[in-house]
């Protein structure tokens, strides 16, 4: 999501357009404005109903989406589904239409750049900071994705066991079995968690329907920034059929933020000055 937002912002900036984000159409399922704010005047983090109704009257590209801004059709994500009409624009082209609709998938190495433009809203910053305060400023962290993307995590645990011995170790995973296994395996570390991720029975958190959306997103952001602030961050590639040999997007984003602690610090600038939340530690190599 952040990669596509970065691409859309770069396009809007170069073509002198305003970027309006309807995050309810993403797996985020909630307006970005509940969590973030920005000083950029040409970025709207949540379109109201009046604005969406206005959009329905504008010349639109793709043209068959005119009048459908409030309820645009979803693009099938199943590769075996019949080909769907494009719901996105060619970011290398200029368009004459007043309204451009871009709904696309795909990641990369630049999603963290979007967060440079954002700040957490005060109540979200405070909730996350309270959760992170229990970790202190000197801990290691490991992230394991093991639902829709599978990981053979026990061999990975063996690889890092000696490196984290005697350390506080934050374990973040979408798999509760993996989290419990980590507590039993790292017997010479102080294993910690900062969120209560539900058991989704193997469904990826971004597709899990039975959830409180706000609480789920808050947990996701808490884990993300907790991983980013670790002294050392350990991530591993997937080993299952899906994404085998690749890092999960969440792991990759955490590592990018770990390497750019100034982004995380800036996100929390709305915290009240009396709240004892220290800046990110200087990251070490993974």
Helices and strands as residue ranges (DSSP letters): H 2-14, E 19-20, G 23-25, G 32-34, E 36-37, E 43-44, H 49-55, E 60-61, G 63-65, E 99-100, H 112-115, E 119-120, H 122-133, E 140-144, H 153-164, E 168-173, H 176-185, E 190-192, G 205-207, H 213-228, E 232-235, H 249-258, H 261-267
